[in-house]
C-alpha cells in the first residue's frame, strides 16, 4: 500500500506541467555517518537498452550526476536535454551523468528519449523503488550530485527550467579535488 501511495504521488506530481513546482527545491542529504551524505555505492540498477547492471560503486573517484525521470513527466522532457548538455560540457573532466527511468514499461523509453533529444546512459528502476528506499525519491524529476567518494552532496527536486544549481555543485566538487 505504501508503494502504491508513493507511485500515486509521483504520478500526480508530474501529470502535467502545471502541477510541477516552479521553484527549485534543494536539500542536502545526510546519512548516519556524521553528515557525510548518503552513499550510492551499494546501489545497482539495470542498464538500458542493453541487458546488464551498473553499480555506482564503479564510479568511485568521479563526480556523478543521477537524474530520476519518467516518460509521463512533462518537466522531465525539458530537463533531459539540459542533462545531455551538462554531460557534454563536463565529460572531459570525468563527470558521469546517468538518466534513471522509473517507468515500468520499457517500451515507451526510446520514443521519449528521441523526443527529448537525449542520448545519455540510461539505467532503469521500475517503479522507482530502489531510489525511493536508498535516496528518498519523492518527485519527478529529481537529480542528485554525488562526490568522488560516492556520497550525495546535493539534491534538486523538480525542474525550474535550468540546471544552474547542479552545475554550480558539480563545479564546486571538481574544485575540491584540486
C-alpha distance (Angstrom), angle and dihedral (degrees) to the residues before:
residue distance angle dihedral
X1 . . .
X2 3.83 . .
X3 3.82 91.0 .
X4 3.79 91.7 49.0
X5 3.81 90.0 51.3
X6 3.82 90.4 49.3
X7 3.79 92.6 50.9
X8 3.81 90.5 46.4
X9 3.81 90.4 53.7
X10 3.81 90.4 50.5
X11 3.81 92.4 48.7
X12 3.78 93.1 48.5
X13 3.80 91.9 46.4
X14 3.79 91.9 55.1
X15 3.79 103.0 29.4
X16 3.78 91.0 110.1
X17 3.74 141.1 -3.3
X18 3.79 94.0 -101.6
X19 3.81 93.5 58.6
X20 3.80 95.1 58.0
X21 3.80 116.2 91.8
X22 3.79 113.3 -105.4
X23 3.78 95.8 -147.2
X24 3.77 125.2 69.2
X25 3.75 113.4 -112.1
X26 3.76 116.3 -156.2
X27 3.72 133.3 -175.0
X28 3.77 134.7 171.8
X29 3.76 111.7 -126.3
X30 3.74 116.5 -140.7
X31 3.72 126.9 -173.0
X32 3.76 133.5 -160.1
X33 3.81 92.2 -83.0
X34 3.81 96.2 90.1
X35 3.80 98.7 -80.4
X36 3.80 95.7 -46.9
X37 3.80 89.9 130.4
X38 3.75 133.6 -114.0
X39 3.80 112.8 -54.8
X40 3.79 119.7 -128.9
X41 3.81 92.7 -169.8
X42 3.80 93.9 102.1
X43 3.82 94.2 49.7
X44 3.79 117.2 103.9
X45 3.82 123.2 175.0
X46 3.79 136.0 -178.1
X47 3.79 117.0 -97.9
X48 3.80 123.7 -126.7
X49 2.99 137.7 -110.7
X50 3.80 92.7 -1.4
X51 3.79 117.3 57.2
X52 3.76 113.8 -108.1
X53 3.78 144.9 89.3
X54 3.77 132.1 -94.2
X55 3.79 118.3 -154.9
X56 3.79 113.9 -161.6
X57 3.80 87.7 -145.2
X58 3.83 84.7 76.5
X59 3.82 88.4 65.8
X60 3.81 94.2 60.3
X61 3.79 108.4 136.1
X62 3.82 93.4 32.3
X63 3.78 133.3 89.5
X64 3.82 106.5 -116.1
X65 3.80 132.8 -162.7
X66 3.81 115.9 -159.2
X67 3.79 118.9 -170.0
X68 3.82 123.4 -170.6
X69 3.81 113.3 -153.5
X70 3.79 142.3 155.2
X71 3.79 136.4 -151.8
X72 3.82 90.3 -120.4
X73 3.82 92.8 55.2
X74 3.82 112.8 98.0
X75 3.84 95.4 -164.8
X76 3.81 88.5 52.2
X77 3.79 89.5 62.6
X78 3.82 88.5 59.9
X79 3.81 97.2 41.0
X80 3.81 99.6 51.2
X81 3.84 95.3 66.7
X82 3.80 88.6 52.8
X83 3.79 90.3 49.9
X84 3.81 87.2 51.1
X85 3.82 88.9 54.1
X86 3.81 90.7 46.9
X87 3.81 90.1 53.0
X88 3.80 91.0 50.1
X89 3.81 93.0 47.1
X90 3.81 95.4 48.7
X91 3.83 103.9 31.0
X92 3.81 93.3 97.7
X93 3.81 88.7 55.7
X94 3.81 92.0 54.9
X95 3.81 98.7 -105.3
X96 3.79 113.1 150.8
X97 3.80 122.4 -152.7
X98 3.81 123.2 -163.4
X99 3.80 126.6 -172.9
X100 3.81 109.7 -152.6
X101 3.79 115.7 -160.1
X102 3.79 115.5 -153.6
X103 3.81 91.8 -168.0
X104 3.77 116.2 128.2
X105 3.82 91.4 -154.0
X106 3.81 109.1 63.5
X107 3.82 91.5 -171.4
X108 3.82 91.3 80.6
X109 3.81 95.4 52.7
X110 3.85 100.8 82.1
X111 3.80 94.1 50.3
X112 3.80 91.7 48.2
X113 3.82 93.3 48.0
X114 3.80 90.8 48.9
X115 3.81 90.9 50.1
X116 3.81 90.2 49.0
X117 3.80 91.6 45.9
X118 3.79 90.8 -130.3
X119 3.79 125.7 147.6
X120 3.78 99.4 176.7
X121 3.78 126.6 141.3
X122 3.80 102.8 -87.2
X123 3.78 126.1 -149.2
X124 3.79 125.3 -179.4
X125 3.79 132.5 -136.1
X126 3.84 104.4 172.3
X127 3.79 108.0 -143.1
X128 3.81 91.2 2.6
X129 3.79 91.9 -101.5
X130 3.82 97.0 138.2
X131 3.81 93.1 49.8
X132 3.80 91.9 41.9
X133 3.80 91.4 55.5
X134 3.81 98.6 38.4
X135 3.82 102.4 35.0
X136 3.82 103.9 17.4
X137 3.82 94.9 -112.2
X138 3.82 107.8 -164.5
X139 3.81 110.1 154.0
X140 3.79 140.1 25.9
X141 2.89 124.7 -82.7
X142 3.79 105.0 25.1
X143 3.78 122.5 168.5
X144 3.79 127.0 -164.2
X145 3.80 126.5 -165.7
X146 3.79 112.5 -150.7
X147 3.80 124.9 -161.6
X148 3.80 126.7 -133.4
X149 3.81 91.4 -90.1
X150 3.81 92.2 57.9
X151 3.81 97.9 -103.7
X152 3.79 126.1 130.6
X153 3.79 110.3 -114.2
X154 3.80 100.6 170.9
X155 3.79 138.0 21.4
X156 3.79 127.0 -166.4
X157 3.77 117.0 -168.4
X158 3.80 116.7 -163.0
X159 3.80 126.5 1.3
X160 3.78 124.0 -97.4
X161 3.79 98.4 -174.7
X162 3.78 102.2 -79.5
X163 3.77 143.4 47.7
X164 3.80 97.3 -135.9
X165 3.82 93.4 127.1
X166 3.81 90.7 49.0
X167 3.81 91.8 49.4
X168 3.81 91.4 48.5
X169 3.79 91.5 52.0
X170 3.81 92.4 46.8
X171 3.81 89.4 50.1
X172 3.81 91.0 50.2
X173 3.81 92.3 50.1
X174 3.80 91.3 48.4
X175 3.81 90.1 50.3
X176 3.83 90.7 49.9
X177 3.78 89.0 60.7
X178 3.80 93.6 58.9
